[in-house]
Protein backbone atom coordinates (compact mmCIF):
# COMPACT_ATOMS: atom_id res chain seq x y z
CA UNK A 1 0.00 0.00 0.00
CA UNK A 2 2.82 2.43 0.76
CA UNK A 3 4.17 2.18 -2.81
CA UNK A 4 0.72 2.83 -4.19
CA UNK A 5 0.32 5.81 -1.86
CA UNK A 6 3.66 7.14 -3.09
CA UNK A 7 2.35 6.94 -6.68
CA UNK A 8 -0.84 8.75 -5.65
CA UNK A 9 1.14 11.64 -4.17
CA UNK A 10 3.37 11.85 -7.26
CA UNK A 11 0.26 12.07 -9.45
CA UNK A 12 -1.33 14.76 -7.24
CA UNK A 13 1.88 16.75 -6.72
CA UNK A 14 1.11 19.53 -9.23
CA UNK A 15 -2.43 20.00 -7.91
CA UNK A 16 -1.31 20.00 -4.27
CA UNK A 17 1.30 22.62 -5.14
CA UNK A 18 -1.54 25.05 -5.84
CA UNK A 19 -3.57 24.33 -2.69
CA UNK A 20 -3.24 25.41 0.91
CA UNK A 21 -6.06 23.17 2.21
CA UNK A 22 -8.33 20.33 1.16
CA UNK A 23 -8.86 16.60 1.49
CA UNK A 24 -6.97 13.87 -0.35
CA UNK A 25 -9.14 10.75 -0.60
CA UNK A 26 -8.08 7.24 -1.54
CA UNK A 27 -10.59 4.47 -2.19
CA UNK A 28 -9.36 0.93 -1.58
CA UNK A 29 -10.76 -2.31 -3.01
CA UNK A 30 -9.08 -5.67 -2.34
CA UNK A 31 -6.11 -3.86 -0.74
CA UNK A 32 -5.46 -1.97 -3.98
CA UNK A 33 -5.85 1.78 -4.49
CA UNK A 34 -8.65 2.35 -6.94
CA UNK A 35 -9.99 5.85 -7.18
CA UNK A 36 -8.23 8.83 -5.61
CA UNK A 37 -8.32 12.59 -5.80
CA UNK A 38 -8.64 15.86 -3.94
CA UNK A 39 -11.73 17.58 -2.55
CA UNK A 40 -11.19 21.30 -2.22
CA UNK A 41 -12.67 24.70 -2.71
CA UNK A 42 -10.07 26.75 -4.57
CA UNK A 43 -11.75 30.08 -3.89
CA UNK A 44 -10.90 31.68 -0.55
CA UNK A 45 -12.99 34.49 0.85
CA UNK A 46 -11.93 37.10 3.38
CA UNK A 47 -13.54 40.38 4.33
CA UNK A 48 -16.18 39.98 1.62
CA UNK A 49 -13.59 39.49 -1.15
CA UNK A 50 -13.07 36.30 -3.16
CA UNK A 51 -9.60 35.45 -4.41
CA UNK A 52 -7.55 32.46 -5.46
CA UNK A 53 -5.04 31.02 -3.01
CA UNK A 54 -1.63 32.46 -3.81
CA UNK A 55 0.33 29.81 -1.97
CA UNK A 56 0.22 26.04 -2.12
CA UNK A 57 2.31 23.26 -0.66
CA UNK A 58 6.04 23.53 -1.32
CA UNK A 59 8.33 20.53 -1.87
CA UNK A 60 9.16 20.13 1.83
CA UNK A 61 5.52 20.31 2.87
CA UNK A 62 4.56 17.80 0.15
CA UNK A 63 7.22 15.40 1.42
CA UNK A 64 6.02 15.80 5.03
CA UNK A 65 2.41 15.22 3.90
CA UNK A 66 3.40 12.08 1.98
CA UNK A 67 5.37 10.74 4.97
CA UNK A 68 2.43 11.36 7.35
CA UNK A 69 0.03 9.66 4.91
CA UNK A 70 2.22 6.57 4.68
CA UNK A 71 2.69 6.55 8.47
CA UNK A 72 -1.11 6.59 8.91
CA UNK A 73 -1.31 3.27 7.02
CA UNK A 74 -0.07 1.59 10.21
CA UNK A 75 -3.55 2.16 11.66
CA UNK A 76 -5.20 0.18 8.84
CA UNK A 77 -5.49 -3.28 10.35
CA UNK A 78 -7.35 -6.13 8.68
CA UNK A 79 -9.84 -4.54 6.29
CA UNK A 80 -9.42 -4.73 2.53
CA UNK A 81 -12.14 -2.35 1.30
CA UNK A 82 -12.68 1.25 2.35
CA UNK A 83 -11.48 4.82 2.07
CA UNK A 84 -8.71 6.86 3.63
CA UNK A 85 -9.13 10.63 3.78
CA UNK A 86 -6.31 13.03 4.58
CA UNK A 87 -7.58 16.48 5.49
CA UNK A 88 -4.75 19.00 5.23
CA UNK A 89 -4.18 22.70 5.78
CA UNK A 90 -1.28 25.10 5.91
CA UNK A 91 -1.08 26.89 9.24
CA UNK A 92 1.66 29.50 9.60
CA UNK A 93 3.83 27.70 7.06
CA UNK A 94 3.38 24.27 8.66
CA UNK A 95 1.24 21.51 7.16
CA UNK A 96 -1.36 19.97 9.46
CA UNK A 97 -2.87 16.61 8.47
CA UNK A 98 -5.79 14.64 9.95
CA UNK A 99 -6.32 11.09 8.66
CA UNK A 100 -9.66 9.29 8.66
CA UNK A 101 -9.74 5.56 7.89
CA UNK A 102 -13.07 4.07 6.86
CA UNK A 103 -13.55 0.32 6.40
CA UNK A 104 -16.31 -1.06 4.17
CA UNK A 105 -17.74 -4.56 4.22
CA UNK A 106 -20.12 -6.24 1.80
CA UNK A 107 -22.76 -8.63 3.13
CA UNK A 108 -22.80 -10.54 -0.17
CA UNK A 109 -19.14 -11.44 0.36
CA UNK A 110 -19.96 -12.81 3.81
CA UNK A 111 -22.77 -14.96 2.41
CA UNK A 112 -20.40 -16.47 -0.17
CA UNK A 113 -17.76 -17.12 2.48
CA UNK A 114 -20.27 -18.70 4.92
CA UNK A 115 -22.94 -20.37 2.78
CA UNK A 116 -26.00 -21.75 4.47
CA UNK A 117 -25.91 -25.54 4.52
CA UNK A 118 -29.53 -26.16 5.44
CA UNK A 119 -32.75 -24.30 4.86
CA UNK A 120 -34.61 -22.65 7.71
CA UNK A 121 -37.95 -23.76 6.31
CA UNK A 122 -39.15 -27.30 5.79
CA UNK A 123 -41.61 -28.35 3.14
CA UNK A 124 -44.78 -26.29 2.70
CA UNK A 125 -43.48 -23.38 4.79
CA UNK A 126 -43.11 -25.33 8.05
CA UNK A 127 -40.41 -24.11 10.43
CA UNK A 128 -37.43 -26.43 10.59
CA UNK A 129 -35.41 -26.67 13.80
CA UNK A 130 -31.69 -26.27 13.02
CA UNK A 131 -30.38 -27.06 16.51
N, C-alpha and C positions, 0 to 999 in steps of 0.2 A: 504494500500500500504506500509506503514512503516514496518509492520510485515514481509511482503514479502521481502522487501529490506533488512531487518535484516537477513533473511534466505539466501539471495543471498550472503551477505558479509561473513556469516559463511561458506558457501560452497566454496567461493573463497579465504578464509583466508590463506591457505597453499601456494597457487600460488602467492598471493600478497606479502607474506613474502619473496619471492625470487626476487621481482621486485622493481626497483627504479623509473620506469615511465611506462606509458601505458594508455589505455583507457578501463574502465569498461563500457559495454553496457548492457542495459536492454530493451527488447522489450515487449511492453504492448498490450494486446488484451482484450477488454471488461473489462478494469480496473483490469486485472490480469497479473502478470508477467508470460511471456511465456519463451522465450529464453533469455539467458544471458551469458556473458562470458567476456573475456579480450582480447583486441587487443594489441599486444606488439611485439617489436623486442628484443629478449633477448641478442643479441650480440651487445656490445658497442665497438666503435672504437675510438681510440685516437692516434695521432701521427703515423698513419699508422699501428697500432697494433690492432688486434681484441681480445677481451677477454670477458668472462662472467662477469655480474655484481656481485660484491662480497657482496653488501649490498642490502637488501630489506626493506620493511616496518616492523617496530617493532610493538609491541602490542599497544603502545600509539598512534602511527601514524595510525594504522589500526582503532582504536577507533575514532580518530578525523576524518578520512576519512568517516567512516560509519555515524557519526553524521552530517557531512556536506552534505552527500548524502540524508539523511532523511530530513534535513532542506530544501534542494532544492526542495523537493516535494511540498512545499507551493506555488511554482510558477506554478505548473500544475493546471490549472483551470478546464475547463469543458470537455476536450477531454478524450476519452476512449481508443483510439488506437494510438500507436506511439512508440517512442524510446527515452530513456534518456541515454546520454553518459556522463561519468565522466572522463575527462582527468586529470591525476595526475602525479606529479613528485616530487621527493625529491630535495629540494634546501637547502643546508647548514643545513641538519638535520631536516628541516621543510617540511611538506607535503603541496603542493599547488594543489588545485583542481578547475577545471573549469567545470561547468555543462552546457550541451546543451539539451534542451527539444524540441522534434520534434513531432508534432501532425500529424496523418494520418487520412484521411477521405476516404470513399468509396462511389462513386456515386451510385452504385447499392443499398446501404442501404438507400440513400435519395429517390430513386425512389420507394422503397417499403413503406417508411414512408409517402410519398406524391404521391400516385398513381394518374395518369391522369384519370379524370372522363369522359371526352369527347374527341373524336378524332379531330385532326386538319384538317383532310381531309374528305370531304363528299363522296358521291358515285361517282364512276368513276374518282377519282383523282381531283375533284373540291375542291377549297379552302373553308373551312367552317369558318365563322366569330364566334369567341368565346366570343366576348364582348357583 
